[in-house]
Amino acid sequence: MWIVLQGGGRLMILYSNDCPRCKVIKQMLKKYKYDFTEVDNKQKILDLGFTMYPVVEMDGAFYSYSGFLTYLKESANADKN
C-alpha cells in the first residue's frame, strides 16, 4: 500500500503491505497528526528496487522502517526546541 501524506509542507509516500511494521509507522503518523491515504501497489515497490516493507519516500529520499522512525522522533524533538 502507499500512504500519501501531506504534512509539514512535505509530500510523503509510505509503501506498505499492512505488515506489523507498516502498522507501527501508521500509528506514528497518526500520533504526529499526519493526514494520509492508503493505496495498494506491490509492483511499484519492486520497481523501485525494494524487497522489504515499509519504505517511506520523502522529498526524493527513501527511508527504511528504522530510518523513518528515527526521522519522526528527531522531527518531534526539533519541534520541542
One Martini backbone bead per residue (centre of mass of N, CA, C, O) as a GRO file, in nm:
protein
   81
    1MET     BB    1   0.100   0.033   0.015
    2TRP     BB    2   0.006   0.364   0.001
    3ILE     BB    3   0.092   0.664   0.178
    4VAL     BB    4  -0.033   0.981   0.149
    5LEU     BB    5   0.133   1.276   0.261
    6GLN     BB    6   0.048   1.588   0.435
    7GLY     BB    7   0.328   1.737   0.597
    8GLY     BB    8   0.521   1.996   0.667
    9GLY     BB    9   0.530   2.051   0.342
   10ARG     BB   10   0.526   1.740   0.274
   11LEU     BB   11   0.569   1.466   0.058
   12MET     BB   12   0.449   1.136   0.135
   13ILE     BB   13   0.537   0.781   0.093
   14LEU     BB   14   0.392   0.470   0.190
   15TYR     BB   15   0.518   0.156   0.160
   16SER     BB   16   0.267  -0.104   0.196
   17ASN     BB   17   0.122  -0.432   0.348
   18ASP     BB   18   0.021  -0.438   0.655
   19CYS     BB   19   0.231  -0.489   0.841
   20PRO     BB   20   0.351  -0.449   1.150
   21ARG     BB   21   0.541  -0.212   1.071
   22CYS     BB   22   0.330  -0.051   0.915
   23LYS     BB   23   0.149  -0.003   1.163
   24VAL     BB   24   0.352   0.163   1.322
   25ILE     BB   25   0.377   0.393   1.123
   26LYS     BB   26   0.080   0.473   1.130
   27GLN     BB   27   0.073   0.542   1.431
   28MET     BB   28   0.287   0.766   1.415
   29LEU     BB   29   0.135   0.946   1.216
   30LYS     BB   30  -0.101   0.994   1.404
   31LYS     BB   31   0.055   1.112   1.642
   32TYR     BB   32   0.173   1.350   1.431
   33LYS     BB   33  -0.075   1.438   1.244
   34TYR     BB   34  -0.108   1.287   0.976
   35ASP     BB   35  -0.230   1.277   0.666
   36PHE     BB   36  -0.384   0.986   0.493
   37THR     BB   37  -0.345   0.755   0.210
   38GLU     BB   38  -0.429   0.443   0.080
   39VAL     BB   39  -0.221   0.236  -0.148
   40ASP     BB   40  -0.206  -0.039  -0.366
   41ASN     BB   41   0.152  -0.134  -0.480
   42LYS     BB   42   0.376  -0.375  -0.522
   43GLN     BB   43   0.528  -0.312  -0.791
   44LYS     BB   44   0.653  -0.038  -0.717
   45ILE     BB   45   0.860  -0.137  -0.504
   46LEU     BB   46   1.006  -0.325  -0.699
   47ASP     BB   47   1.082  -0.104  -0.910
   48LEU     BB   48   1.262   0.050  -0.679
   49GLY     BB   49   1.426  -0.207  -0.527
   50PHE     BB   50   1.242  -0.330  -0.311
   51THR     BB   51   1.178  -0.607  -0.051
   52MET     BB   52   1.079  -0.426   0.192
   53TYR     BB   53   0.870  -0.347   0.454
   54PRO     BB   54   0.872  -0.036   0.487
   55VAL     BB   55   0.860   0.262   0.271
   56VAL     BB   56   0.980   0.600   0.261
   57GLU     BB   57   0.893   0.885   0.071
   58MET     BB   58   1.097   1.196   0.076
   59ASP     BB   59   1.211   1.421  -0.126
   60GLY     BB   60   1.354   1.162  -0.289
   61ALA     BB   61   1.376   0.997  -0.033
   62PHE     BB   62   1.463   0.692   0.142
   63TYR     BB   63   1.299   0.494   0.404
   64SER     BB   64   1.311   0.296   0.644
   65TYR     BB   65   1.178   0.202   0.921
   66SER     BB   66   1.404   0.309   1.114
   67GLY     BB   67   1.459   0.575   0.963
   68PHE     BB   68   1.171   0.698   1.004
   69LEU     BB   69   1.155   0.689   1.309
   70THR     BB   70   1.392   0.876   1.349
   71TYR     BB   71   1.275   1.117   1.200
   72LEU     BB   72   1.025   1.158   1.381
   73LYS     BB   73   1.178   1.200   1.649
   74GLU     BB   74   1.351   1.441   1.554
   75SER     BB   75   1.113   1.623   1.477
   76ALA     BB   76   0.987   1.635   1.759
   77ASN     BB   77   1.235   1.757   1.900
   78ALA     BB   78   1.255   2.015   1.725
   79ASP     BB   79   0.969   2.127   1.805
   80LYS     BB   80   1.049   2.171   2.114
   81ASN     BB   81   1.285   2.401   2.048
   0.00000   0.00000   0.00000
